[in-house]
Amino acid sequence: MHDFLKTDQINSIRSEINKRISDVQARLNSPYLSSDENGMTLADPNDRASLETDRTYEQAQKAREKQQLGELQETLTRMNRDLEDFGFCDSCGIEIDFDRLLSVPTSCHCMECQRISEIKKKTMH
Ligand SMILES: [Zn+2]
């Protein structure tokens, strides 16, 4: 049993995570939008340049997806290992809202701590 999350709420979060994992995996397995074949026939150097930018963007996108996938899998592992510790803010220990957990299952922080860390990040740049 969990302190504040009901079993069906935990199940909802779990299935949400699993759904996202398969979504990300499907995107990662999809072929690149800009294929080599098309790229090589482009004569205009500007088109080539923009194609390169697209590729760089896609690679960055894939890297982000991979990171997200890792976080999702880690969250599942964490839920399986220490369910009673799941759903609490890593910074202040407060219970994270079920709605927030469902919309951002990989979140380890409550709204407030997230907000503060985002403000800190902004002021550091
Ligand atoms: Zn917090």
py3Dmol code that shows the C-alpha trace and the ligand (Angstrom):
import py3Dmol

protein = """\
ATOM      1  CA  MET A   1       0.000   0.000   0.000  1.00  0.00           C
ATOM      2  CA  HIS A   2       1.075   3.518  -0.732  1.00  0.00           C
ATOM      3  CA  ASP A   3       0.838   6.437   1.704  1.00  0.00           C
ATOM      4  CA  PHE A   4      -1.274   8.718  -0.426  1.00  0.00           C
ATOM      5  CA  LEU A   5      -1.683   7.119  -3.839  1.00  0.00           C
ATOM      6  CA  LYS A   6      -4.450   4.586  -4.311  1.00  0.00           C
ATOM      7  CA  THR A   7      -3.682   1.347  -6.087  1.00  0.00           C
ATOM      8  CA  ASP A   8      -5.691   2.357  -9.144  1.00  0.00           C
ATOM      9  CA  GLN A   9      -3.873   5.703  -9.239  1.00  0.00           C
ATOM     10  CA  ILE A  10      -0.547   3.889  -9.184  1.00  0.00           C
ATOM     11  CA  ASN A  11      -1.781   1.612 -11.935  1.00  0.00           C
ATOM     12  CA  SER A  12      -2.803   4.665 -13.982  1.00  0.00           C
ATOM     13  CA  ILE A  13       0.650   6.171 -13.598  1.00  0.00           C
ATOM     14  CA  ARG A  14       2.278   2.859 -14.507  1.00  0.00           C
ATOM     15  CA  SER A  15       0.213   2.424 -17.639  1.00  0.00           C
ATOM     16  CA  GLU A  16       0.828   6.068 -18.575  1.00  0.00           C
ATOM     17  CA  ILE A  17       4.581   5.442 -18.303  1.00  0.00           C
ATOM     18  CA  ASN A  18       4.328   2.249 -20.345  1.00  0.00           C
ATOM     19  CA  LYS A  19       2.305   4.061 -22.990  1.00  0.00           C
ATOM     20  CA  ARG A  20       4.944   6.806 -23.196  1.00  0.00           C
ATOM     21  CA  ILE A  21       7.752   4.264 -23.389  1.00  0.00           C
ATOM     22  CA  SER A  22       6.149   2.595 -26.414  1.00  0.00           C
ATOM     23  CA  ASP A  23       5.457   6.014 -27.984  1.00  0.00           C
ATOM     24  CA  VAL A  24       9.083   7.052 -27.632  1.00  0.00           C
ATOM     25  CA  GLN A  25      10.327   3.670 -28.842  1.00  0.00           C
ATOM     26  CA  ALA A  26       8.078   3.912 -31.905  1.00  0.00           C
ATOM     27  CA  ARG A  27       9.475   7.355 -32.692  1.00  0.00           C
ATOM     28  CA  LEU A  28      13.049   6.190 -32.176  1.00  0.00           C
ATOM     29  CA  ASN A  29      12.515   3.261 -34.514  1.00  0.00           C
ATOM     30  CA  SER A  30      10.959   5.356 -37.244  1.00  0.00           C
ATOM     31  CA  PRO A  31      13.244   6.121 -40.182  1.00  0.00           C
ATOM     32  CA  TYR A  32      14.727   9.570 -40.566  1.00  0.00           C
ATOM     33  CA  LEU A  33      12.398  11.987 -42.309  1.00  0.00           C
ATOM     34  CA  SER A  34      15.100  13.192 -44.667  1.00  0.00           C
ATOM     35  CA  SER A  35      16.536  10.176 -46.427  1.00  0.00           C
ATOM     36  CA  ASP A  36      19.987  10.000 -48.003  1.00  0.00           C
ATOM     37  CA  GLU A  37      18.514   9.305 -51.391  1.00  0.00           C
ATOM     38  CA  ASN A  38      16.752  12.658 -51.532  1.00  0.00           C
ATOM     39  CA  GLY A  39      19.661  14.469 -49.994  1.00  0.00           C
ATOM     40  CA  MET A  40      22.157  13.406 -52.630  1.00  0.00           C
ATOM     41  CA  THR A  41      20.092  14.628 -55.556  1.00  0.00           C
ATOM     42  CA  LEU A  42      19.856  18.174 -54.263  1.00  0.00           C
ATOM     43  CA  ALA A  43      21.925  20.496 -56.427  1.00  0.00           C
ATOM     44  CA  ASP A  44      21.178  23.712 -54.617  1.00  0.00           C
ATOM     45  CA  PRO A  45      23.713  24.238 -51.812  1.00  0.00           C
ATOM     46  CA  ASN A  46      21.074  26.076 -49.798  1.00  0.00           C
ATOM     47  CA  ASP A  47      18.846  23.035 -49.873  1.00  0.00           C
ATOM     48  CA  ARG A  48      21.754  20.900 -48.757  1.00  0.00           C
ATOM     49  CA  ALA A  49      22.442  23.278 -45.912  1.00  0.00           C
ATOM     50  CA  SER A  50      18.859  23.196 -44.724  1.00  0.00           C
ATOM     51  CA  LEU A  51      18.868  19.420 -44.999  1.00  0.00           C
ATOM     52  CA  GLU A  52      21.923  19.314 -42.760  1.00  0.00           C
ATOM     53  CA  THR A  53      20.105  21.521 -40.276  1.00  0.00           C
ATOM     54  CA  ASP A  54      17.141  19.144 -40.384  1.00  0.00           C
ATOM     55  CA  ARG A  55      19.450  16.205 -39.680  1.00  0.00           C
ATOM     56  CA  THR A  56      21.115  17.987 -36.787  1.00  0.00           C
ATOM     57  CA  TYR A  57      17.682  18.824 -35.458  1.00  0.00           C
ATOM     58  CA  GLU A  58      16.550  15.223 -35.834  1.00  0.00           C
ATOM     59  CA  GLN A  59      19.648  13.934 -34.099  1.00  0.00           C
ATOM     60  CA  ALA A  60      19.109  16.339 -31.221  1.00  0.00           C
ATOM     61  CA  GLN A  61      15.485  15.255 -31.137  1.00  0.00           C
ATOM     62  CA  LYS A  62      16.452  11.581 -31.018  1.00  0.00           C
ATOM     63  CA  ALA A  63      18.974  12.240 -28.272  1.00  0.00           C
ATOM     64  CA  ARG A  64      16.235  13.936 -26.259  1.00  0.00           C
ATOM     65  CA  GLU A  65      13.865  11.036 -26.899  1.00  0.00           C
ATOM     66  CA  LYS A  66      16.521   8.568 -25.730  1.00  0.00           C
ATOM     67  CA  GLN A  67      17.060  10.560 -22.572  1.00  0.00           C
ATOM     68  CA  GLN A  68      13.311  10.656 -21.999  1.00  0.00           C
ATOM     69  CA  LEU A  69      13.103   6.916 -22.535  1.00  0.00           C
ATOM     70  CA  GLY A  70      15.824   6.388 -19.945  1.00  0.00           C
ATOM     71  CA  GLU A  71      13.990   8.573 -17.448  1.00  0.00           C
ATOM     72  CA  LEU A  72      10.714   6.750 -18.024  1.00  0.00           C
ATOM     73  CA  GLN A  73      12.327   3.356 -17.571  1.00  0.00           C
ATOM     74  CA  GLU A  74      14.118   4.567 -14.474  1.00  0.00           C
ATOM     75  CA  THR A  75      10.826   5.807 -13.035  1.00  0.00           C
ATOM     76  CA  LEU A  76       9.232   2.399 -13.614  1.00  0.00           C
ATOM     77  CA  THR A  77      12.181   0.682 -11.963  1.00  0.00           C
ATOM     78  CA  ARG A  78      11.931   3.064  -9.047  1.00  0.00           C
ATOM     79  CA  MET A  79       8.202   2.342  -8.697  1.00  0.00           C
ATOM     80  CA  ASN A  80       8.866  -1.386  -8.697  1.00  0.00           C
ATOM     81  CA  ARG A  81      11.707  -1.142  -6.224  1.00  0.00           C
ATOM     82  CA  ASP A  82      10.608   1.507  -3.720  1.00  0.00           C
ATOM     83  CA  LEU A  83       6.965   2.175  -4.329  1.00  0.00           C
ATOM     84  CA  GLU A  84       6.495   3.789  -0.925  1.00  0.00           C
ATOM     85  CA  ASP A  85       9.153   6.385  -1.828  1.00  0.00           C
ATOM     86  CA  PHE A  86       7.537   7.169  -5.144  1.00  0.00           C
ATOM     87  CA  GLY A  87       5.517  10.363  -5.520  1.00  0.00           C
ATOM     88  CA  PHE A  88       7.396  12.467  -3.001  1.00  0.00           C
ATOM     89  CA  CYS A  89       9.371  15.562  -3.892  1.00  0.00           C
ATOM     90  CA  ASP A  90      13.114  14.913  -3.904  1.00  0.00           C
ATOM     91  CA  SER A  91      13.794  18.396  -2.593  1.00  0.00           C
ATOM     92  CA  CYS A  92      11.235  19.056   0.116  1.00  0.00           C
ATOM     93  CA  GLY A  93       9.633  15.634   0.628  1.00  0.00           C
ATOM     94  CA  ILE A  94       6.088  16.866   0.045  1.00  0.00           C
ATOM     95  CA  GLU A  95       3.532  14.622  -1.701  1.00  0.00           C
ATOM     96  CA  ILE A  96       3.399  15.341  -5.421  1.00  0.00           C
ATOM     97  CA  ASP A  97      -0.138  15.741  -6.806  1.00  0.00           C
ATOM     98  CA  PHE A  98      -1.527  12.708  -8.590  1.00  0.00           C
ATOM     99  CA  ASP A  99      -2.467  14.921 -11.549  1.00  0.00           C
ATOM    100  CA  ARG A 100       1.096  16.103 -11.829  1.00  0.00           C
ATOM    101  CA  LEU A 101       2.460  12.573 -11.549  1.00  0.00           C
ATOM    102  CA  LEU A 102       0.126  11.492 -14.295  1.00  0.00           C
ATOM    103  CA  SER A 103       1.013  14.350 -16.643  1.00  0.00           C
ATOM    104  CA  VAL A 104       4.732  14.318 -15.801  1.00  0.00           C
ATOM    105  CA  PRO A 105       5.426  10.796 -14.517  1.00  0.00           C
ATOM    106  CA  THR A 106       9.187  11.317 -14.518  1.00  0.00           C
ATOM    107  CA  SER A 107       8.900  14.316 -12.245  1.00  0.00           C
ATOM    108  CA  CYS A 108      10.805  13.960  -8.963  1.00  0.00           C
ATOM    109  CA  HIS A 109       9.849  17.401  -7.705  1.00  0.00           C
ATOM    110  CA  CYS A 110       6.689  19.157  -6.627  1.00  0.00           C
ATOM    111  CA  MET A 111       5.408  22.164  -8.577  1.00  0.00           C
ATOM    112  CA  GLU A 112       6.975  24.623  -6.173  1.00  0.00           C
ATOM    113  CA  CYS A 113      10.464  23.081  -6.183  1.00  0.00           C
ATOM    114  CA  GLN A 114      10.293  22.688  -9.958  1.00  0.00           C
ATOM    115  CA  ARG A 115       9.415  26.363 -10.273  1.00  0.00           C
ATOM    116  CA  ILE A 116      12.259  27.380  -7.985  1.00  0.00           C
ATOM    117  CA  SER A 117      14.794  25.234  -9.845  1.00  0.00           C
ATOM    118  CA  GLU A 118      13.634  26.711 -13.163  1.00  0.00           C
ATOM    119  CA  ILE A 119      14.070  30.217 -11.809  1.00  0.00           C
ATOM    120  CA  LYS A 120      17.545  29.260 -10.581  1.00  0.00           C
ATOM    121  CA  LYS A 121      18.417  27.800 -13.988  1.00  0.00           C
ATOM    122  CA  LYS A 122      17.289  31.003 -15.696  1.00  0.00           C
ATOM    123  CA  THR A 123      19.249  33.303 -13.440  1.00  0.00           C
ATOM    124  CA  MET A 124      22.384  31.184 -13.859  1.00  0.00           C
ATOM    125  CA  HIS A 125      22.519  31.854 -17.610  1.00  0.00           C
TER     126      HIS A 125
END
"""
ligand_1 = """\
1
ZN
Zn 9.241 20.135 -3.344
"""
view = py3Dmol.view(width=600, height=400)
view.addModel(protein, "pdb")
view.setStyle({"model": 0}, {"cartoon": {"style": "trace"}})
view.addModel(ligand_1, "xyz")
view.setStyle({"model": 1}, {"stick": {}})
view.zoomTo()
view.show()
